[in-house]
Amino acid sequence: GLLAVAAVRQRRLALAVAAVGAAAVCHVTTAVWFAVLVGTAIVVIDRRWRLAALPAAVVAMAALAWAVAGPLRAPSATMDAVWLQAFEGKDSAFPHQWPIWVWAANLGYAGLLAWVARQRARRGLATDADRGLLYGVGALVALFLVSVPASAAHIAVAVQFQVSRVFWVVEFVTVAYLMALLGDTLGERRLRVIAAGVLALSSLRGVYTLTVEHPERALFQVTLPDTPWR
């Protein structure tokens, strides 16, 4: 997914699509979020892809309608108490229950990205690829907001997709462009120091999550524990 974003910035659009396809082999829903980001950016950047987007969207909506009426009929149902028990430790799956600071933090990334984009545009550094990725982030945030009522109603497919994970992608794009702005302002040598600091803080957060916040979750595991989540 990250390679796909880099490919979009280099206008290697076919490579970006291929990278998202490869990501789907590893983790389908994460690939879906990158597909929304990259797909929106490509449509903004290249008119040829834009002409293909409308029929593709019609086909996708038709396929979704067929799936909800058929194979996904059960996931389209409302989750009962037993089903919800499996999600007890997944508070991120129910955004309507988030405290206000969580909403502010997540939506704040999109606001920060918009500010960074405006600053780079004023300096004449923004490209059409940057604009496309900005629209892609907007599409992800819009998708999340649309999903909130469905997850609040415990519609199974909306909860299972855990749409709040779009903010993983939004956070990455925001940090990348913030680093670009700092590089334009401070120079490459100082940027490297800041980048090393960001990497160190991110690594410490990962270690904290594994060892303190969720010590019961192994980084690697051969078998699945016998829990409701399974």
C-alpha positions in Angstrom: 0.0 0.0 0.0 2.8 2.4 0.8 4.6 1.5 -2.4 1.3 2.3 -4.2 1.3 5.8 -2.7 4.9 6.3 -3.8 4.0 5.1 -7.3 1.1 7.6 -7.5 3.5 10.4 -6.7 5.8 9.3 -9.5 2.7 9.0 -11.8 3.5 5.3 -12.3 -0.3 4.5 -12.1 -0.3 1.0 -13.4 2.4 0.1 -10.8 0.2 1.7 -8.1 -2.8 -0.5 -9.1 -0.6 -3.6 -9.1 0.8 -2.8 -5.7 -2.7 -2.5 -4.2 -3.6 -5.8 -5.8 -0.5 -7.4 -4.2 -1.6 -5.9 -0.8 -4.9 -7.6 -1.1 -3.2 -11.0 -1.0 -1.9 -10.1 2.5 -4.8 -8.2 4.1 -7.9 -7.6 2.1 -9.5 -4.7 4.1 -6.3 -2.8 4.4 -5.9 -3.1 0.6 -9.5 -1.8 0.2 -8.6 1.4 2.1 -5.5 1.9 -0.1 -7.6 1.1 -3.1 -9.9 4.0 -2.2 -7.0 6.3 -1.6 -5.0 5.3 -4.7 -8.1 4.9 -6.9 -9.4 8.4 -6.1 -6.0 9.9 -6.7 -5.6 8.1 -10.1 -9.1 9.3 -11.2 -8.1 12.9 -10.3 -4.7 12.7 -12.0 -5.4 11.0 -15.3 -8.4 11.6 -17.6 -8.1 8.2 -19.2 -8.6 6.4 -15.9 -11.5 8.9 -15.1 -13.4 7.7 -18.2 -13.1 4.1 -17.0 -14.1 4.9 -13.4 -17.8 5.4 -14.0 -18.6 2.0 -15.6 -16.3 0.4 -13.0 -18.2 2.0 -10.2 -21.5 0.9 -11.7 -20.3 -2.7 -11.9 -18.9 -2.5 -8.4 -22.2 -1.2 -7.0 -24.2 -3.9 -8.9 -21.8 -6.6 -7.5 -22.2 -5.2 -4.0 -26.0 -5.2 -4.3 -25.9 -8.8 -5.5 -23.6 -9.9 -2.6 -25.7 -8.2 0.1 -28.8 -10.0 -1.3 -27.0 -13.3 -1.6 -23.7 -14.4 -0.1 -23.5 -11.6 2.3 -27.0 -11.8 3.6 -25.9 -13.0 7.0 -23.2 -10.3 7.4 -25.8 -7.8 6.4 -27.9 -8.8 9.5 -27.9 -7.1 12.8 -25.5 -8.6 15.3 -27.0 -10.1 18.4 -25.5 -10.1 22.0 -23.5 -13.3 21.5 -22.0 -12.0 18.2 -21.1 -8.7 19.8 -19.3 -10.5 22.6 -16.5 -11.4 20.1 -16.0 -7.6 19.7 -15.7 -6.7 23.3 -12.0 -5.9 23.0 -12.5 -4.1 19.7 -13.7 -0.7 20.8 -12.3 0.9 17.7 -15.0 -0.9 15.7 -17.8 1.3 17.3 -16.9 4.9 16.6 -20.2 6.2 18.1 -18.8 5.2 21.5 -15.5 7.0 21.1 -14.7 9.9 23.5 -14.5 13.3 21.9 -10.7 13.4 22.0 -10.5 10.3 19.8 -12.7 11.9 17.2 -10.6 15.1 17.4 -7.4 13.2 17.1 -8.5 11.1 14.1 -10.2 13.9 12.2 -7.4 16.2 13.1 -5.0 14.3 10.8 -7.2 15.2 7.8 -7.3 18.9 8.9 -3.5 18.9 9.4 -3.0 17.4 5.9 -5.3 20.1 4.4 -3.2 22.8 6.1 0.1 21.2 4.9 -1.2 20.9 1.3 -2.2 24.6 1.4 1.3 25.6 2.6 3.0 23.6 -0.1 0.6 24.9 -2.8 1.5 28.5 -1.8 5.1 27.7 -2.4 4.4 26.2 -5.8 5.5 22.7 -4.6 2.2 20.9 -5.0 1.6 18.6 -8.0 -1.5 17.0 -9.4 -0.5 13.8 -7.7 -0.5 15.6 -4.4 -3.9 16.9 -5.1 -5.1 13.4 -6.1 -3.9 11.9 -2.8 -5.6 14.8 -0.9 -8.9 13.9 -2.6 -8.2 10.2 -1.7 -7.8 11.0 2.0 -11.1 13.0 1.7 -12.8 9.9 0.2 -11.5 7.8 3.1 -12.8 10.2 5.7 -16.2 10.4 4.0 -16.4 6.6 3.8 -15.7 6.4 7.5 -18.4 9.0 8.4 -21.0 7.2 6.2 -20.2 3.9 8.0 -20.7 5.3 11.5 -24.5 5.0 11.6 -24.3 1.4 10.3 -21.8 0.3 12.9 -23.8 2.1 15.6 -26.8 0.0 14.5 -24.6 -3.1 14.7 -24.9 -4.0 11.1 -22.5 -6.9 10.9 -20.7 -6.1 7.7 -20.1 -2.5 8.7 -18.6 -3.6 12.1 -16.5 -6.5 10.6 -14.9 -4.2 8.1 -13.7 -1.9 11.0 -13.8 1.1 8.8 -12.1 3.2 11.5 -8.8 1.6 10.2 -8.9 4.1 7.3 -7.2 6.5 9.8 -4.1 4.3 9.6 -3.8 5.3 6.0 -4.8 9.0 6.7 -2.2 9.2 9.4 0.6 7.8 7.2 -0.2 10.3 4.3 -0.4 13.2 6.8 3.0 12.4 8.4 4.6 11.9 5.0 3.5 15.3 3.7 4.3 17.0 7.0 7.8 15.7 6.7 7.9 17.0 3.1 6.9 20.4 4.3 9.5 20.4 7.0 12.1 19.3 4.5 11.2 22.3 2.2 11.5 24.6 5.3 14.4 23.3 7.3 16.6 21.5 4.7 17.5 17.9 4.2 20.0 17.6 7.1 17.6 18.7 9.8 14.8 16.8 8.2 16.8 13.5 8.6 17.2 14.2 12.3 13.4 14.9 12.7 12.6 11.8 10.6 14.8 9.7 12.9 13.0 11.1 15.9 9.6 10.3 14.4 10.7 6.8 13.6 12.0 6.3 17.2 8.7 7.6 18.7 6.7 5.3 16.4 8.8 2.3 17.4 8.4 3.1 21.1 4.7 3.3 20.6 4.7 -0.1 19.0 6.7 -1.6 21.8 4.4 0.0 24.4 1.4 -1.4 22.7 2.8 -5.0 22.6 4.3 -5.0 26.1 2.1 -2.7 28.2 -1.2 -2.0 26.6 -1.9 -5.5 25.1 0.6 -7.9 26.7 -1.8 -10.8 25.9 -1.3 -10.3 22.1 1.7 -12.1 20.7 3.6 -10.5 17.8 3.8 -13.9 16.2 1.5 -16.9 16.9 1.3 -20.3 15.5 -2.2 -21.3 16.7 -5.3 -19.2 17.4 -6.5 -18.9 21.0 -10.0 -20.4 21.7 -11.9 -17.2 22.2 -15.2 -15.7 20.9 -13.1 -13.7 18.4 -12.0 -17.0 16.7 
